[in-house]
């Protein structure tokens, strides 16, 4: 086994990963999905641990254990507080080396995977991805979905599982990666102790090569969706080819960032797409250059034609040096951002070691990126972006007026050929108030040359009225679409040229702006944030484009059954409070909101007295304060006056039970949500409720182990707790097959009653508290995550240093506390149930 270790002492966290050099591309056609099924089965018990105990043991220490399967590898990963790294290493080694593959567990897990397959079939973007790869790769195994097919999964025997495991899961075919707060020599000794050696030879890898594609391949699918999804795929070489560097930069120029070429032409200038992206998929074998996204209604033909025209211009004229410089910065900063968390850094090292054969090749990759010139990008565009090398897939609504004939597509893409061619300890928080009333917080951390900034205002859905639902989201989207100094394209170019991210957000309780960039660019980043916050222009010509994008987001939410089910639950739980409103608003309200409404809302709530700015990262107090004073010190003052907010009546059983059923077209699963009114962020009940969530949720919790593992009723189960500024909500979500609905409903209520009557055990309590505290440490590694937490907590009245108090509050929770809140809030007599079923044909 190859071992890659890297010490990182910036946070008390360690990440351990085992990479197996085998994925779905190494399967025989008749056993499609076996790699993914084995990934599931490795969590279903060893000689030492029963089913569910692997996840439970890790979560009990506040860590996370999970796995994923790709075409070329399968990865098992643990992230855990470094104080528990011995335990994390022990569990990971046991799971990977000693799976039992119990026959009964295998039968149950097959049903779980089949539910996962059905869930993927209900997701339009996944369905489009599968279709693109199936059509592009007609012989190579990349054309099969990693997860397999329902029939192939059903047919996999225990013997096939054991044979495949023995063939591929040998030490010589595995890589161990460790990054984090440890001493490498000591960890290496523990790895040698936990992992056995073997003289077994490496397995022989046999894959069918994909013949060259010599003709355009179109595919049009119509389903019960709301959006018009598209994907173009061009065959390109694998990751070890010299052209990879230029292809990665070409993808960044075309479709990464709001100022990318396709974003400018299709979204900002013409408003034809809701989203657009480009990426170079370069695995071990030849891959695909993908351009995808979703079109606005009535723009499919002209959108495809414009994409073809942009590609033709690049092939004929090349790209500008400014676009190339920006692309280089974006690629290079992405590598820096991966170092923000130990898990991200471990994943990068594991990929380079497993796929490239050398974990140290990251620097060679960056040097390769630096060597690429504009002429090379023009060369690879001409070489690979050819119509005869193209597969184009469309997924459009099954509705009148939406029809597209596949035979028409060749003329739409004909334009492509029109032109040929340190280890530093972070300091504590400092706090000040600018003269105009803006609260400023700073937490210095010089371990990574990155800074995160978060600016937060009270607002969001909580301040909205029925007739203006969605106005906060509209406002947030418009804030970056033009300022006093920049139009939308210029602003996006400024951000992208720094390799930074800057986005406005809105939610249930607040809105604001978040930004992240390299610390050397901090003054410029603050200047850009100041432009958005203090001088947004709300240009009229951008208004309709943003309106269309929000309407598209509403349609996409309707395509996502999880998101739609949870929105229906909120509408059922809240009768008076604005929390029943959708963050995205309704179609009629978004169509009605105008520029004057946005300006009025902005003037009412975007005030210095209502604003907190928090900064975390590689920045000094003097630099931070001076930059903020320059960027925001002149922001207009005003009296902040929050609106009256109607509250829900609690009244126990007086609320009564409510149930809402909805039908949806073209879906396979039934989505169930059982909800209860909850508590607030400032109420002490939130802490035992969060402990309850950690105890009975997750892979080691009762809903997962009973409804999924033991009874095979669902692939996805979730117990959730949401505390807000006003009472939030909690509940259970399950996705299941129509034939299993009644069993699933009974199981949900059975577990709720069990918890309400008996509470949780001391073992569950200890595991949950360790999980929450460990997860908290893991979740605050990056500067932007820390800045956001500080800003939200300060503005919500908890204090910017609440992150230091939270672990102590969790530690003080008792079994009695959890039982008390379970009986207080889990009242079935005043619950709300939502059932979203497939419509009967």
Beta strands, then each sheet from edge to edge (+ up, - down):
strand 1: 2-7
strand 2: 13-20
strand 3: 64-69
strand 4: 74-81
strand 5: 174-180
strand 6: 217-223
strand 7: 228-236
strand 8: 273-281
strand 9: 287-295
strand 10: 390-397
strand 11: 429-433
strand 12: 439-444
strand 13: 450-458
strand 14: 501-506
strand 15: 510-518
strand 16: 611-617
strand 17: 658-664
strand 18: 669-677
strand 19: 716-722
strand 20: 729-737
strand 21: 832-838
sheet 1: 1+ 5+ 2- 4+ 3-
sheet 2: 6+ 10+ 7- 9+ 8-
sheet 3: 11+ 12- 16- 13+ 15- 14+
sheet 4: 17+ 21+ 18- 20+ 19-
end
